[in-house]
Amino acid sequence: MTQSVTSTARSIRWGGVVLGVTLALHGVAHLPGALAAWGLGDAAAADETWVDVSGAGAALLGVLWCLGALGFLWAAVVVARGRPARGSLVVASTFSLALCAAQLPAAAVGLVVDAVILVVLVALVARERWRPGASG
């Protein structure tokens, strides 16, 4: 998917667009966590976690889920524009991983997705460092 479609002054890298959309979808997937924390979503989902918060704690938890969503949406835009997003993805995935771990078992799928993202990032960095002719 590294082919480019060239228009008059712009080149679209479809691999980056697909990855960007995937990251954006993962970001949007954080929003049910915010809704459940604020009591606006599925009450059963809020009861399926091992962290029991209410009042200000629930409000803060909802904000944290929204920050996780924003982190992935930001990384999605950066990736889709063809810019390096390693730092953004490490921060967003690590933050999301911790948040999902605190919300197990309801957020088990998100935990797995974040772990996969981090493993892929580590593999990419390792590949760059150990590439023949690479310095370091």
C-alpha positions as CSV (number, residue, x, y, z in Angstrom):
1,M,0.0,0.0,0.0
2,T,2.9,2.3,-0.6
3,Q,1.6,3.4,-4.0
4,S,0.7,7.0,-4.4
5,V,-2.0,8.6,-6.5
6,T,-0.6,11.9,-7.7
7,S,-2.9,14.9,-8.4
8,T,-1.9,18.3,-9.5
9,A,0.1,19.4,-6.4
10,R,-0.7,16.6,-3.9
11,S,0.3,13.0,-3.3
12,I,-2.0,10.7,-1.3
13,R,-0.3,7.9,0.4
14,W,-3.1,5.4,0.9
15,G,-1.3,3.4,3.5
16,G,-1.1,6.5,5.7
17,V,-4.8,7.3,5.1
18,V,-5.9,3.7,6.0
19,L,-3.7,3.8,9.1
20,G,-5.0,7.2,10.0
21,V,-8.6,6.1,9.7
22,T,-7.9,3.0,11.8
23,L,-6.3,5.1,14.5
24,A,-9.3,7.5,14.4
25,L,-11.7,4.7,14.8
26,H,-9.7,3.5,17.9
27,G,-10.0,7.0,19.2
28,V,-13.7,7.1,18.7
29,A,-13.9,3.7,20.5
30,H,-12.8,5.5,23.7
31,L,-16.0,7.6,23.7
32,P,-18.3,4.8,25.1
33,G,-16.0,4.7,28.1
34,A,-16.6,8.4,28.7
35,L,-20.3,8.0,28.3
36,A,-20.4,5.0,30.7
37,A,-18.3,7.0,33.3
38,W,-20.7,9.9,33.1
39,G,-23.7,7.6,33.4
40,L,-24.9,8.3,29.9
41,G,-24.1,5.0,28.3
42,D,-24.7,1.4,29.0
43,A,-24.9,1.0,32.8
44,A,-23.9,-2.6,32.5
45,A,-20.5,-1.6,30.9
46,A,-19.8,0.7,33.9
47,D,-20.5,-2.2,36.3
48,E,-18.1,-4.5,34.4
49,T,-14.9,-2.8,35.6
50,W,-12.9,-3.4,38.7
51,V,-12.6,0.4,39.4
52,D,-15.6,1.7,41.2
53,V,-15.9,5.5,41.0
54,S,-18.7,8.0,41.4
55,G,-19.2,11.7,41.5
56,A,-16.0,13.7,40.7
57,G,-14.0,10.5,40.1
58,A,-16.5,9.4,37.5
59,A,-16.4,12.9,35.9
60,L,-12.6,12.7,35.8
61,L,-12.7,9.2,34.4
62,G,-14.9,10.4,31.6
63,V,-12.5,13.3,30.8
64,L,-9.6,10.8,30.7
65,W,-11.4,8.6,28.2
66,C,-12.0,11.8,26.1
67,L,-8.3,12.6,26.3
68,G,-7.5,9.1,25.1
69,A,-9.8,9.7,22.2
70,L,-8.2,13.0,21.4
71,G,-4.7,11.5,21.5
72,F,-5.6,8.9,18.9
73,L,-7.5,11.4,16.7
74,W,-4.4,13.7,16.8
75,A,-2.1,10.8,15.8
76,A,-4.5,9.8,13.1
77,V,-4.4,13.3,11.5
78,V,-0.5,13.3,11.8
79,V,-0.2,9.9,10.2
80,A,-2.8,10.6,7.4
81,R,-0.8,13.8,6.5
82,G,2.3,11.6,6.1
83,R,4.2,12.9,9.1
84,P,6.0,10.8,11.7
85,A,3.7,10.1,14.6
86,R,5.8,7.8,16.7
87,G,5.9,10.0,19.7
88,S,2.1,10.7,19.6
89,L,1.3,7.1,19.2
90,V,3.6,6.0,22.1
91,V,1.9,8.6,24.4
92,A,-1.6,7.9,23.2
93,S,-1.2,4.1,23.3
94,T,0.5,4.0,26.7
95,F,-2.1,6.3,28.2
96,S,-4.9,4.3,26.7
97,L,-3.3,1.0,27.8
98,A,-3.3,2.2,31.4
99,L,-6.8,3.5,31.2
100,C,-8.0,0.2,29.6
101,A,-6.2,-1.8,32.3
102,A,-8.1,0.1,35.0
103,Q,-11.4,-0.6,33.2
104,L,-11.0,-4.4,32.8
105,P,-12.8,-6.5,31.8
106,A,-15.0,-4.0,29.9
107,A,-12.0,-2.5,28.0
108,A,-10.2,-5.8,27.2
109,V,-10.4,-5.2,23.5
110,G,-8.9,-1.8,23.8
111,L,-6.1,-3.1,25.9
112,V,-5.2,-5.6,23.2
113,V,-5.3,-3.0,20.5
114,D,-3.0,-0.7,22.5
115,A,-0.6,-3.5,23.2
116,V,-0.5,-4.4,19.5
117,I,0.2,-0.7,18.5
118,L,3.0,-0.6,21.1
119,V,4.6,-3.9,19.9
120,V,4.4,-2.7,16.3
121,L,6.1,0.6,17.2
122,V,8.9,-1.2,19.1
123,A,9.4,-3.5,16.1
124,L,9.6,-0.6,13.7
125,V,12.1,1.2,15.9
126,A,14.2,-2.0,16.3
127,R,14.1,-2.5,12.5
128,E,15.3,1.0,11.9
129,R,18.2,0.7,14.5
130,W,19.4,-2.7,13.3
131,R,19.1,-2.0,9.5
132,P,22.4,-2.5,7.7
133,G,24.1,0.8,7.4
134,A,22.2,2.5,10.2
135,S,24.2,4.4,12.7
136,G,23.8,3.7,16.4
